[in-house]
């Protein structure tokens, strides 16, 4: 019984927070990821190694999706689910062993991008796209893939940004990977291209990534600046609880835009409908509507939360 309680407590500590966890992840991916994380810790494998392994599994899934064969496509589904279990495991291992790093966070986000770039290419190159229009106009599906990929990047970036902002109020700075543009630029300026070439190159891309997130969230940035002016790094627990409660309902939209919903749609398009291009249509319509609604709701919440801060209190 004590062993079970210890494992249960260790498992819960490997999660980001119950506010931000998706139901299917809790049922399926997180328990599997926890097992992988336990094995990796015993073998001395780092989170970044697991992340790199997930990239190769995701590429393998993309190759399988190229073929117009149900059983090979099913193998691709299994590979992609395996890749995602590793994607879950790297974060859980990092939390269990406190092996946090900005490089790990960037690599973790990059892994999913690599999966889907390869999957998009596989769909475009597929032996039979089962659409006369796309078969007669090969260029059209590539245009569709590029446009879809651009929106996919925005959807994933904003979902992650809102999740990290919520975690800031749940766990504070130590439990969130929320970054500020000023802090990133200071770190960038402190690095040398000669001595820190790869770190500076990675940070260059990450700064551009953060610029996009901040430009799309003016009300959030205004709230962040005001919170820092008034409270510094010590936002009162009462304010944290209030924002957490108000924003909790928005986390379901960040989950929809993350992984499971889009892969369910991908699997259905490939295995059931046998028309992979339908996945692009799903991302461009359903997921973009959810993205716009999520951003509108969150900006409205941040404007309301700004008014919760006392006007007469100075930094």
Secondary structure, 3 states (H helix, E strand, C coil): CHHHHHHHHHHHHCCCCCCCCCHHHHHHHHHHHHHHHHHHHHHCCCHHHHHHHHHHHHHHHHHHHHCCCHHHHHHHHHHHHHHHHHHHHHHHHHHHHCCCCHHHHHHHHHHHHHHHHHHHHHHHHCCCCCCHHHHHCHHHHHHHHHHHHHHHHHHHHHHHHHHHHHHHHHHCHHHCCCCCHHHHHHHHHHCCCCCCHHHHHHHHHHHHHHHHHHHCCHHHHHHHHHHHHHHCCCCCHHHHHHHHHHHHHHHHHHHHCCCHHHHHHHHHHHHHCCCCHHHHHHHHHHHHHHHHHHHHHHHHHHHHHHCCCCCCCCC
